[in-house]
Amino acid sequence: MTRALATTVDVLVVDDNPIMRDALRGILAADDRIRVVGEAANGREALTLARDLRPAVTLLDHRMPIADGLSVVAALGQLSAVLVLTSSDDPQTIGDMLHRGARGYLVHGEFQPGDLLRAVHEVVNGRGWLSPIAASVAVSLAREQTTPRRQRPDAGLTERELQVVNLLCQGLSNAGIAQELWLTEKTVKNHLNHIFAKLGVRSRTEAIVRWTSERA
């Protein structure tokens, strides 16, 4: 669900590995706009804490005892924006997590600390964030599983918007798109807002799936 902009983003960290939880807490502490309000070691604990604490964002591991991430992501998604952090790059897992409501998906080893901080702020404001490998999987799954819609080939996008959405589908961040097209990040954000409106979507993930499905 979409959250309004807030001064501090409350985050719940869910991972069965205490070392990983410590590492994530350390990364998040570098941003004074983010506050870790709770930690859980499995999906069942995560749901209990999410109901009590109402975090803006939940960082969710996939493989955990008692209740794994996939079994609780839909319920957690009703309580906060879910950002999956896992070592799994399995296409089926990525597709299932996104389909059940995850707002973002980061694969360990495929992102830097700064990427995690940016992802937290992106998902709390209704946008998505995918590691390049997750974006690639999302595109492939859309091509394989979604029936193409009959629309104008360009969906009414301008030439510049076509360039932006194609780079988005390659997994580039706003900063990456800006660098590639020699634009400011603010201009890229404006283009993405126009693209979302024309495609009838609300997030980067939905835009990738819609755009690729219509071109399949």
Secondary structure, 3 states (H helix, E strand, C coil): CCCCCCCCEEEEEECCCHHHHHHHHHHHCCCCCEEEEEEECCHHHHHHHHHHHCCCEEEECCCCCCCCHHHHHHHHHCCCEEEEEECCCCHHHHHHHHHCCCCEEEECCCCCHHHHHHHHHHHHCCCCEECHHHHHHHHHHHHHHCCCCCCCCCCCCCHHHHHHHHHHHCCCCHHHHHHHHCCCHHHHHHHHHHHHHHHCCCCHHHHHHHHHHHHC
